[in-house]
Amino acid sequence: MKEIYLVRHGRTYINRYNKMQGWCDTPLTQEGIDGAKKVAEALKDVPFDIAISSDTKRASDTCEIIMAKNRCHQELQHITSPFFREQFYGFFEGMNSDEAWRMIAGPHGCQGLKDLLDHYTINEIKDMIHESDPFHQAEDAKTYWQRLDRGLDMIAQLDGADKVLLVTHGFTIRSLVARFGKDKFDVKTSPRNASITMMQMSGKSITIKAYNQLTLTD
């Protein structure tokens, strides 16, 4: 049984400016650094066997801050992987989030992301992002999960890694919770920056045990 501590990266400048941030990257703000330090304090006594993050700087930097505080920091290895990047938004990368979601949602009779989440699954929304991209380069659900599943397979094959720190992104955490949470958690609410989501992996079976916490005792 593997326990995977999913952490959303700390707040970035693009988060602050309310812009779409998938594969594009910006540094952590001071608020983001402080948030990473708080989650590092919450996780300091967890004996992690491995630390994994998206290969974006915002996720990698958050991971390094958490690792530095951890009881096992001298032995911890940090693996960065493109498998755990955020959804690729294609044409919409860097655009004002509200404007982008209106463009994506409008053809489906919706006003924005919240409205879409009231009527459609996250996988259906991924397909809408791809369809709405004038270049059709944004990831659809099939492309997205082909990438993420390679990352999950990588974790499953890590012998002796029973406690895993995984620093990734907001829509990716939502997607994992929607897929493996069996409707136990409300993915209409975005995971907060530097929040903790608990995932268990036993062979090919994955379950979500907690979502969007700021401490392990929430």
C-alpha positions in Angstrom: 0.0 0.0 0.0 1.4 3.4 -1.0 0.3 6.6 0.6 0.6 9.6 -1.8 0.5 13.0 -0.3 -0.7 15.2 -3.2 0.2 18.9 -2.7 -0.8 21.8 -4.9 2.1 24.1 -5.6 2.3 27.5 -3.7 0.6 30.6 -5.1 2.3 32.1 -8.2 2.2 35.4 -10.0 -0.2 34.1 -12.6 -2.4 32.7 -9.9 -2.5 36.2 -8.4 -3.4 37.8 -11.7 -6.1 35.2 -12.3 -4.7 33.9 -15.6 -4.7 30.4 -17.1 -1.6 28.6 -16.1 -1.1 25.1 -17.4 2.3 24.4 -19.0 3.3 28.1 -18.9 5.1 28.8 -15.6 5.7 31.7 -13.3 7.6 31.9 -9.9 6.1 31.5 -6.5 5.1 34.8 -4.9 6.1 35.5 -1.3 2.6 34.3 -0.3 3.4 31.1 -2.3 6.7 30.6 -0.5 5.0 31.2 2.8 2.3 28.7 1.9 4.9 26.1 0.9 6.6 26.6 4.3 3.3 26.0 6.1 2.6 22.8 4.3 6.2 21.8 4.9 5.6 22.2 8.6 2.4 20.1 8.4 4.3 17.3 6.6 7.7 17.5 8.4 7.2 14.3 10.4 6.0 12.2 7.5 8.8 9.7 6.7 8.8 10.2 2.9 10.6 7.6 0.8 10.6 9.7 -2.4 9.6 13.2 -3.5 8.1 13.7 -7.0 7.0 16.9 -8.6 5.9 18.2 -12.0 8.8 19.6 -13.9 7.5 23.1 -13.7 9.5 25.5 -11.5 6.5 26.4 -9.3 6.0 22.7 -8.4 9.6 21.9 -8.1 10.4 24.9 -5.9 7.4 24.0 -3.7 8.7 20.4 -3.4 12.2 21.5 -2.5 10.8 23.7 0.3 8.8 20.8 1.7 11.7 18.4 1.5 14.1 20.8 3.3 11.9 20.7 6.4 11.2 16.9 6.3 12.7 14.5 8.9 14.1 12.5 6.0 15.5 15.4 4.0 19.1 14.0 3.9 18.0 10.8 2.2 15.1 12.1 0.0 15.5 12.0 -3.7 13.5 14.5 -5.8 12.3 13.3 -9.2 10.8 15.9 -11.6 8.5 14.6 -14.3 6.4 16.1 -17.2 3.9 13.3 -16.5 2.5 15.4 -13.6 2.3 18.8 -15.3 -1.0 20.7 -15.3 -3.6 20.3 -18.0 -2.2 21.9 -21.2 -4.6 24.7 -22.1 -3.1 25.4 -25.6 -4.3 28.7 -27.0 -5.7 29.7 -23.6 -2.4 29.6 -21.8 -1.8 33.0 -20.1 -5.2 34.3 -20.9 -7.5 35.9 -18.3 -9.1 32.9 -16.7 -12.7 34.2 -16.6 -12.4 35.2 -20.3 -11.0 31.9 -21.3 -13.6 29.9 -19.5 -16.4 32.0 -21.0 -15.0 31.1 -24.5 -14.9 27.4 -23.6 -18.2 27.3 -21.9 -20.3 29.6 -24.2 -20.8 27.1 -27.0 -22.3 24.7 -24.4 -24.8 27.2 -23.0 -22.7 27.9 -19.9 -21.2 31.0 -18.4 -17.9 29.8 -17.1 -16.0 27.0 -15.2 -18.4 26.9 -12.3 -21.4 26.5 -14.6 -19.6 23.8 -16.6 -18.8 21.8 -13.4 -22.5 22.0 -12.5 -23.5 20.2 -15.8 -20.5 18.3 -17.1 -17.7 15.9 -16.0 -14.1 17.0 -15.8 -13.3 14.7 -18.7 -16.0 16.3 -20.8 -14.6 19.7 -19.9 -11.2 18.6 -21.0 -12.6 17.7 -24.4 -14.3 21.1 -24.6 -11.0 22.9 -23.9 -9.5 21.0 -26.8 -12.4 21.7 -29.1 -12.5 25.4 -28.3 -8.8 25.9 -28.9 -8.5 27.4 -32.4 -5.3 25.4 -32.9 -6.7 22.2 -31.2 -3.5 21.8 -29.3 -5.0 21.9 -25.8 -5.1 18.4 -24.3 -8.3 16.4 -24.5 -9.2 13.8 -21.9 -7.6 10.9 -23.8 -4.3 12.7 -24.3 -4.3 14.1 -20.7 -4.9 10.7 -19.1 -2.3 8.9 -21.3 0.3 11.2 -19.8 -1.0 11.1 -16.2 -1.3 7.3 -16.3 2.3 7.0 -17.2 3.1 8.9 -14.1 0.9 6.8 -11.9 2.5 3.7 -13.4 5.9 5.1 -12.5 4.9 5.5 -8.9 3.3 2.0 -8.8 6.7 0.6 -9.9 8.8 2.3 -7.3 9.8 -0.5 -4.9 10.0 0.5 -1.3 8.4 3.9 -1.8 5.4 3.5 0.5 5.1 7.2 1.4 5.3 9.5 -1.6 5.3 13.3 -1.7 3.8 14.4 -5.0 3.7 18.1 -5.8 1.5 18.9 -8.8 -1.3 21.3 -9.9 -4.9 22.4 -9.1 -6.8 21.0 -12.1 -4.7 17.9 -12.1 -5.6 17.2 -8.4 -9.3 17.9 -9.2 -9.0 15.4 -12.1 -7.5 12.7 -9.9 -10.1 13.3 -7.2 -13.0 13.2 -9.8 -11.6 9.9 -11.2 -10.8 8.1 -8.1 -12.9 9.8 -5.4 -16.1 8.0 -6.3 -18.2 11.2 -5.8 -17.1 11.5 -2.2 -15.6 14.9 -2.7 -16.8 18.2 -4.3 -14.5 19.0 -7.1 -16.5 22.1 -7.9 -14.2 23.6 -5.2 -10.6 24.0 -6.4 -7.8 22.7 -4.2 -6.1 25.6 -2.5 -2.5 26.5 -3.1 -0.3 24.4 -0.8 -3.2 22.2 0.2 -2.9 18.4 0.9 -4.9 15.7 -0.8 -4.4 12.1 0.3 -4.4 9.2 -2.2 -3.8 5.5 -1.5 -2.5 3.1 -4.2 -2.7 -0.7 -3.8 -1.6 -2.4 -7.0 -3.7 -0.8 -9.7 -6.4 0.3 -7.2 -6.4 4.0 -6.2 -8.6 5.7 -3.7 -8.8 9.3 -2.4 -8.9 9.6 1.4 -8.9 13.3 1.9 -9.2 16.4 -0.3 -8.0 20.1 -0.1 -6.7 20.0 3.5 -4.3 22.5 5.0 -3.1 20.1 7.7 -3.2 16.3 8.2 -5.9 16.6 10.8 -8.4 18.8 8.9 
